[in-house]
Amino acid sequence: MQTDFESLAVKGVQALSPYQPGKPIDELARELGLDPASIVKLASNENPLGPSPKALSAVQDALADLCRYPDGNGYNLKQALSGRYGIRPEQITLGNGSNDVLEVITRCFAAPGDQVVFSQYAFAVYPLVTQAIGATGVAVPAKDYGHDLEAMASAINERTRLVFVANPNNPTGTVHGAGAIEAFLDRVPARVLVVLDEAYCEYLQGGDVLDGLSLLDRYPNLIVTRTFSKAWGLASLRVGYSVSSPEIANVLNRVRQPFNVDSIAMAAATAVLGDEDYLRRSCEINAKGMVQLESAFREMNLAYIPSAGNFISVDVGDQAAQINQSLLAQGVIVRPIGGYGLPRHLRVSIGLAEENQRFIEALARALKKVDVTDRAGA
């Protein structure tokens, strides 16, 4: 008799569906027989500028030591983070991307029978890891596509151990200012940990911009997570980190896998932190691209969710799946977000100006094609 191995998995894992990332360029090229060089990928919130020259140089230098294990404590990277942000190295926990840190946090502080609070339309990793460990996820209904912080505070009870707040949020791009976050933290009991996910914080602009790191001294139960995958342009190397009290970091580092960040990744991350010009250009390209896409959506009479990240979600109607397929056939990859409960929306990463234009033109053709089909069906 063949063993049903799925039934041997823990119950939380049995009910999970795998996380669905953006479709890779090579996969689409194989499926449709397209030239990979002709494909525009705007699906995974990657930095269209390419990697920093300083990061590339550091990677080249690190190749000579591929036979050696990485520094398990990440001394150089922690020193660089400490110098840039005014934090202590003992507050930092490094991860294989911020996803890794989010999972470690959940495994450290929640267990079966506990509750974890997050928002509707929030990052998919929060409910995934919560379910995997057997805890109970509480998805608080969103307000204007973003976190309803008052409702989230009210959802906390004696079983709550963790609250996840993404600021800006993925996939909606919504953001809260410093005052709103501080008012929320004031309502959270000291025994409940709040994870402030700032994966897109480098893109924030305006007068009420929140720097979560500035709140750590006032709120000992706060953990701030960040990544090098977005504005810093190191998505393929998977480098993230959290900053917390040394006491919390000490707990996290007991569960964090040894050597979870490799030498090449740490070298690149350390180097790019010193490339202010790269960060400035990344943010400029993003700001201009956002204006470009918003203007096009208004011209097409398409509603969109104003975004503070490096992506924007647009409502293309009930035929979103067909429109996405039409975009794929034209060699343009974006991200359907029906899995987030937004079946009418497509999330579009901000690319270079010419990539954004390619998407805009492809979307116009896709919308026209769907409209003609609907009229014919009528």
C-alpha positions as CSV (number, residue, x, y, z in Angstrom):
1,M,0.0,0.0,0.0
2,Q,1.3,3.4,-0.9
3,T,1.8,5.8,2.0
4,D,-0.2,9.0,2.0
5,F,2.7,11.3,3.0
6,E,0.6,14.4,2.9
7,S,-1.5,13.0,5.8
8,L,1.7,12.6,7.8
9,A,2.3,16.4,7.7
10,V,1.3,18.5,10.6
11,K,-2.3,19.8,10.2
12,G,-1.4,23.4,9.5
13,V,0.8,22.4,6.6
14,Q,-1.8,19.9,5.1
15,A,-4.2,22.8,4.5
16,L,-1.6,25.1,2.9
17,S,-1.2,26.0,-0.7
18,P,2.3,26.9,-1.9
19,Y,3.2,30.6,-2.2
20,Q,2.8,31.7,-5.8
21,P,5.6,34.1,-6.9
22,G,5.6,36.1,-10.1
23,K,6.1,34.1,-13.3
24,P,9.8,34.0,-14.3
25,I,10.8,35.3,-17.7
26,D,12.3,32.0,-18.8
27,E,9.1,30.1,-17.9
28,L,6.9,32.4,-20.0
29,A,9.4,32.2,-22.9
30,R,9.2,28.3,-22.8
31,E,5.5,28.3,-22.6
32,L,4.8,30.7,-25.4
33,G,7.9,30.3,-27.5
34,L,8.9,33.9,-26.9
35,D,12.3,35.5,-27.0
36,P,13.3,36.0,-23.4
37,A,14.9,39.3,-24.3
38,S,11.6,40.6,-25.6
39,I,9.7,39.9,-22.3
40,V,9.1,42.7,-19.8
41,K,8.7,41.5,-16.2
42,L,6.8,43.8,-13.9
43,A,5.5,41.2,-11.5
44,S,7.8,40.8,-8.5
45,N,8.5,44.4,-7.2
46,E,12.1,44.2,-8.3
47,N,14.5,47.1,-8.8
48,P,14.5,47.8,-12.6
49,L,17.8,49.8,-12.3
50,G,19.9,46.6,-12.0
51,P,22.4,46.0,-9.2
52,S,24.7,48.6,-7.8
53,P,28.2,48.7,-9.2
54,K,29.5,48.7,-5.7
55,A,27.5,45.5,-5.0
56,L,28.8,43.8,-8.1
57,S,32.4,44.7,-7.2
58,A,31.9,43.3,-3.7
59,V,30.5,40.1,-5.1
60,Q,33.5,39.6,-7.4
61,D,35.8,40.1,-4.4
62,A,33.9,37.5,-2.3
63,L,34.1,34.8,-5.0
64,A,37.6,33.8,-3.9
65,D,36.2,32.5,-0.6
66,L,33.4,30.3,-1.9
67,C,35.0,27.3,-0.2
68,R,34.6,28.9,3.2
69,Y,31.5,29.1,5.4
70,P,30.1,32.6,5.8
71,D,30.4,34.6,9.0
72,G,27.5,33.2,11.0
73,N,27.2,36.4,13.0
74,G,27.4,38.7,10.0
75,Y,29.8,41.1,11.7
76,N,30.6,43.4,8.7
77,L,27.0,43.7,7.6
78,K,25.8,44.4,11.2
79,Q,28.5,47.0,11.6
80,A,27.4,48.7,8.3
81,L,23.7,48.6,9.4
82,S,24.6,50.0,12.8
83,G,26.6,52.8,11.3
84,R,23.9,53.8,8.8
85,Y,20.9,53.6,11.1
86,G,22.3,54.3,14.5
87,I,21.3,50.9,16.0
88,R,23.4,48.4,18.0
89,P,24.6,45.2,16.3
90,E,23.1,43.2,19.1
91,Q,19.6,44.5,18.0
92,I,20.0,42.9,14.5
93,T,18.8,39.5,13.3
94,L,19.9,38.6,9.8
95,G,17.7,36.6,7.5
96,N,17.6,34.9,4.1
97,G,15.4,37.7,2.9
98,S,13.0,39.3,5.3
99,N,10.6,36.4,4.7
100,D,13.1,34.3,6.7
101,V,13.0,36.7,9.6
102,L,9.2,36.8,9.6
103,E,9.0,33.1,9.8
104,V,11.6,32.9,12.6
105,I,9.7,35.6,14.6
106,T,6.4,33.6,14.3
107,R,8.1,30.3,15.3
108,C,9.7,31.9,18.3
109,F,6.6,33.7,19.7
110,A,3.5,31.8,18.5
111,A,2.3,28.3,19.0
112,P,-0.9,26.2,18.5
113,G,-3.7,27.9,20.4
114,D,-2.2,31.3,20.0
115,Q,-3.6,34.0,17.8
116,V,-1.7,36.2,15.2
117,V,-3.4,39.3,13.9
118,F,-2.9,40.8,10.5
119,S,-4.9,42.8,7.9
120,Q,-7.0,41.6,5.0
121,Y,-5.0,42.1,1.8
122,A,-1.7,42.0,3.7
123,F,1.4,40.1,2.7
124,A,0.7,36.4,2.1
125,V,3.6,35.2,4.3
126,Y,1.8,36.3,7.5
127,P,-1.1,33.8,7.2
128,L,1.1,31.1,5.6
129,V,3.6,30.9,8.4
130,T,0.8,31.3,11.1
131,Q,-1.1,28.4,9.7
132,A,2.1,26.3,9.2
133,I,2.9,26.4,12.9
134,G,-0.7,25.7,13.9
135,A,-1.6,29.1,15.4
136,T,-4.8,30.9,14.5
137,G,-4.7,33.8,12.1
138,V,-7.1,36.7,12.6
139,A,-7.5,38.7,9.3
140,V,-9.0,42.0,10.2
141,P,-11.1,43.6,7.4
142,A,-9.2,46.3,5.5
143,K,-10.2,49.9,5.4
144,D,-9.8,51.6,2.0
145,Y,-7.6,48.6,1.0
146,G,-5.3,49.2,3.9
147,H,-4.8,48.3,7.5
148,D,-7.6,49.4,9.9
149,L,-5.4,49.9,12.8
150,E,-8.2,50.7,15.3
151,A,-9.9,47.5,14.4
152,M,-6.7,45.5,14.6
153,A,-6.0,46.9,18.1
154,S,-9.5,45.9,19.1
155,A,-9.0,42.3,17.7
156,I,-6.2,41.7,20.2
157,N,-7.2,39.4,23.1
158,E,-5.6,37.2,25.8
159,R,-4.6,34.7,23.1
160,T,-2.9,37.2,20.8
161,R,0.9,36.9,20.6
162,L,1.8,38.7,17.4
163,V,0.5,41.5,15.2
164,F,1.9,42.0,11.7
165,V,1.7,45.5,10.2
166,A,3.1,46.1,6.7
167,N,3.9,49.7,6.1
168,P,3.8,50.3,3.1
169,N,1.6,47.2,2.5
170,N,2.0,44.7,-0.2
171,P,0.0,44.2,-2.5
172,T,-2.0,47.4,-2.0
173,G,0.7,49.9,-1.4
174,T,-1.3,51.6,1.4
175,V,0.7,53.4,4.1
176,H,0.2,54.9,7.6
177,G,2.0,57.9,8.9
178,A,4.0,58.1,12.1
179,G,1.1,59.4,14.2
180,A,-1.2,56.6,13.3
181,I,1.4,53.9,14.0
182,E,2.3,55.4,17.3
183,A,-1.4,55.6,18.4
184,F,-1.8,52.0,17.4
185,L,1.3,50.9,19.4
186,D,0.0,52.8,22.4
187,R,-3.0,50.5,22.4
188,V,-1.1,47.2,22.1
189,P,-0.4,45.4,25.4
190,A,3.3,45.1,26.2
191,R,3.1,41.3,26.1
192,V,2.0,41.3,22.4
193,L,4.8,41.7,19.9
194,V,4.2,44.0,16.9
195,V,6.1,43.3,13.7
196,L,6.4,46.4,11.6
197,D,7.3,45.2,8.1
198,E,9.1,48.0,6.3
199,A,10.2,46.2,3.1
200,Y,9.4,49.2,1.0
201,C,10.3,52.0,3.5
202,E,13.0,53.5,1.3
203,Y,10.4,54.6,-1.2
204,L,8.4,56.7,1.3
205,Q,8.1,60.4,0.6
206,G,6.4,63.2,2.4
207,G,6.3,65.0,5.7
208,D,4.7,62.2,7.8
209,V,7.1,59.5,6.8
210,L,7.5,56.8,9.5
211,D,10.9,55.5,10.4
212,G,10.1,52.4,12.5
213,L,13.6,52.2,13.9
214,S,13.0,55.5,15.8
215,L,10.2,53.9,17.8
216,L,12.2,50.9,19.2
217,D,13.4,52.7,22.4
218,R,9.8,53.7,23.2
219,Y,8.1,50.3,22.4
220,P,10.2,47.3,23.6
221,N,7.6,44.9,22.1
222,L,8.3,46.3,18.6
223,I,10.2,44.4,15.9
224,V,11.1,46.2,12.6
225,T,11.9,44.1,9.5
226,R,13.5,45.3,6.3
227,T,15.0,43.9,3.2
228,F,17.7,44.5,0.5
229,S,15.5,43.0,-2.2
230,K,13.6,46.2,-3.2
231,A,15.2,49.6,-3.3
232,W,18.7,48.2,-2.7
233,G,18.4,45.9,-5.8
234,L,19.6,42.5,-4.3
235,A,16.5,40.4,-4.7
236,S,18.3,37.3,-6.0
237,L,20.8,37.3,-3.1
238,R,18.1,37.2,-0.4
239,V,19.2,39.4,2.4
240,G,16.9,40.8,5.1
241,Y,17.0,41.7,8.7
242,S,15.0,42.6,11.8
243,V,15.8,45.2,14.4
244,S,14.5,44.9,17.9
245,S,15.5,45.0,21.5
246,P,18.6,42.9,22.2
247,E,16.5,40.6,24.3
248,I,14.1,39.8,21.4
249,A,17.1,39.5,19.0
250,N,18.7,37.0,21.4
251,V,15.6,34.8,21.2
252,L,15.4,35.1,17.4
253,N,19.1,34.2,17.0
254,R,18.5,30.9,18.9
255,V,16.1,29.7,16.2
256,R,17.7,31.4,13.1
257,Q,19.5,28.8,11.0
258,P,23.3,29.0,11.2
259,F,24.8,30.5,8.0
260,N,21.4,31.5,6.8
261,V,22.9,34.5,4.8
262,D,25.7,33.6,2.5
263,S,29.0,35.4,2.1
264,I,28.3,36.9,-1.3
265,A,24.9,38.2,-0.2
266,M,26.4,39.9,2.9
267,A,29.3,41.4,1.0
268,A,26.9,42.9,-1.6
269,A,24.5,44.2,1.1
270,T,27.4,45.7,3.1
271,A,28.7,47.5,-0.1
272,V,25.4,48.8,-1.3
273,L,24.6,50.5,2.0
274,G,27.4,52.9,1.0
275,D,26.0,53.6,-2.4
276,E,23.8,56.7,-1.8
277,D,23.7,57.5,-5.5
278,Y,22.2,54.1,-6.3
279,L,19.5,54.5,-3.7
280,R,18.7,58.0,-4.9
281,R,18.4,56.9,-8.6
282,S,16.3,53.9,-7.6
283,C,13.8,56.2,-5.8
284,E,13.8,58.8,-8.6
285,I,13.0,56.1,-11.2
286,N,10.3,54.7,-9.0
287,A,8.6,58.1,-8.4
288,K,8.6,59.0,-12.1
289,G,7.4,55.6,-13.1
290,M,4.5,55.8,-10.6
291,V,3.4,59.1,-12.2
292,Q,3.6,57.5,-15.6
293,L,1.4,54.6,-14.7
294,E,-1.1,56.7,-12.7
295,S,-1.5,59.1,-15.6
296,A,-2.1,56.2,-18.0
297,F,-4.7,54.6,-15.7
298,R,-6.6,57.9,-15.5
299,E,-6.6,58.2,-19.2
300,M,-8.0,54.6,-19.5
301,N,-10.6,55.4,-16.8
302,L,-9.2,52.6,-14.6
303,A,-9.4,52.9,-10.8
304,Y,-6.2,52.2,-8.9
305,I,-5.0,52.0,-5.3
306,P,-2.6,54.9,-4.6
307,S,0.7,53.2,-3.6
308,A,3.7,54.2,-1.5
309,G,5.7,51.2,-2.7
310,N,7.4,50.3,-6.0
311,F,4.3,48.8,-7.4
312,I,0.6,49.8,-8.0
313,S,-2.5,47.7,-8.1
314,V,-5.1,48.6,-10.8
315,D,-8.7,47.5,-11.1
316,V,-9.1,46.1,-14.7
317,G,-12.6,44.7,-14.1
318,D,-14.2,41.3,-14.0
319,Q,-12.1,40.0,-16.9
320,A,-8.8,40.4,-15.0
321,A,-7.8,36.8,-15.7
322,Q,-8.3,37.2,-19.4
323,I,-6.5,40.5,-19.5
324,N,-3.6,39.0,-17.7
325,Q,-3.4,36.2,-20.2
326,S,-3.5,38.8,-23.0
327,L,-0.6,40.6,-21.4
328,L,1.4,37.4,-21.1
329,A,0.8,36.6,-24.8
330,Q,2.3,40.0,-25.5
331,G,5.3,39.3,-23.4
332,V,4.4,41.4,-20.4
333,I,4.3,39.8,-17.0
334,V,2.4,41.4,-14.1
335,R,0.9,39.9,-11.0
336,P,-2.7,38.8,-10.6
337,I,-3.7,39.2,-7.0
338,G,-7.0,37.2,-6.8
339,G,-5.2,35.1,-4.2
340,Y,-5.2,38.2,-2.0
341,G,-8.9,38.6,-2.4
342,L,-8.6,41.2,-5.1
343,P,-9.8,39.3,-8.3
344,R,-10.4,42.4,-10.3
345,H,-6.9,43.9,-9.7
346,L,-3.5,43.4,-11.3
347,R,-0.4,44.5,-9.4
348,V,2.2,46.1,-11.6
349,S,5.8,46.7,-10.5
350,I,7.3,50.0,-11.5
351,G,9.9,49.5,-14.3
352,L,12.0,51.7,-16.4
353,A,10.1,54.3,-18.5
354,E,10.2,52.1,-21.6
355,E,9.1,49.0,-19.7
356,N,6.2,51.0,-18.2
357,Q,5.2,52.2,-21.7
358,R,5.4,48.7,-23.1
359,F,2.9,47.6,-20.3
360,I,0.6,50.6,-20.9
361,E,0.4,49.8,-24.6
362,A,-0.1,46.1,-24.0
363,L,-2.8,46.8,-21.4
364,A,-4.7,49.1,-23.9
365,R,-4.7,46.3,-26.4
366,A,-5.8,43.7,-23.8
367,L,-8.7,46.0,-22.6
368,K,-9.8,46.6,-26.2
369,K,-9.7,42.9,-27.0
370,V,-11.8,42.0,-23.9
371,D,-14.3,44.8,-24.7
372,V,-14.7,43.5,-28.3
373,T,-15.2,39.9,-27.0
374,D,-17.8,41.1,-24.4
375,R,-19.7,43.0,-27.1
376,A,-19.7,40.0,-29.4
377,G,-20.9,37.8,-26.6
378,A,-23.7,40.2,-25.9
